[in-house]
Amino acid sequence: MTTLAPLYEVAGEARAIYEKLMDLDLDDQAIQDTLEAETDMVPKVQSYGFVIRNMEALESAVNAEAERLATRARIIANRREALKKRLLDAMVYSGIQKVEHPQFTISVQKNPPSVDVFDERQIPAEYMTDPKPPEPKPNKPLIKKAIQDGFEVPGAKLVQGVGLRIR
């Protein structure tokens, strides 16, 4: 066997050896030691572990950079809005309605009318909207507890999966 073999081949070979060892009725430690000595599975698993760790580090770095850039974008947007407000105030104060340039035109214009609700309690009921209630959804922690306590919950069951931990 070579460490360049794909994982599925190495895993298949290790599984075949494992099944033969199980037929010999050996203890778990003897099976583990033989698998490590006879297959390339352990080095292959270790190689995958290093790649996964590197990807986790890269993911963290990318997420940190994305957060930094998002913060920077918010700062730039706030500065842009402050500049626009300052320019609008200055143009209104000085009475200038329009400034033209070959690349852009800046003008003061009226926005469409909007409603300012200054006291919501005074608004008559016919002008209020009814909020849409949230859609019902299964309460998984409650269902889990009920099943663990011995109750049957139609449409739900406990499942036990497996996961990979790299510490």
C-alpha positions, 0 to 999 in steps of 0.5 A, a space after each residue: 500500500 502507498 500513502 498516495 492511494 485515495 482515502 476510499 481505497 485505504 479505508 476499504 483495505 483497512 475494513 477488510 483487514 478489520 473484518 478478518 481480525 474480528 473473525 480471529 476474536 482478538 481484543 480491541 487493542 490487538 486489532 487497533 495495533 494490527 490495523 496501524 501496522 498493516 494499513 496506511 489508514 493512520 497516516 492518511 487520517 493524520 494527513 486529512 487532520 492537517 488539511 482540515 486544521 489548515 482549512 479551519 485556520 484559513 476559514 477563521 482568517 477569511 471570516 475575520 477579514 470579512 468582518 473587518 471589511 464589513 466594519 470598514 464599509 459601514 464606516 465609509 457609508 456613515 462618512 458618505 451620508 454625513 458628507 451628503 447631509 453637510 452638503 445638503 445643509 450648506 446648499 439649502 442654507 446658501 440658496 443654491 439649488 443646482 451645481 453642474 459638472 461634466 461628470 455629475 450634477 448635484 441638485 436639491 430636490 424635494 422628496 416624496 411626502 412621507 408620514 411621521 407618526 409622532 404618537 402611535 397611541 393616537 392612531 385609530 384602529 382602522 389605520 393599524 395593521 395586524 401583524 402576521 403570527 409566526 408559523 408554528 414549528 416543531 419545538 425540538 428540545 421539547 420533543 427530545 425530552 418527551 421521547 427521552 422520558 418515554 413518550 411517543 411523539 408521532 412524526 418524530 424520533 431520536 437519531 444518533 449520528 456520528 461526527 468528527 472531532 479534531 482537537 
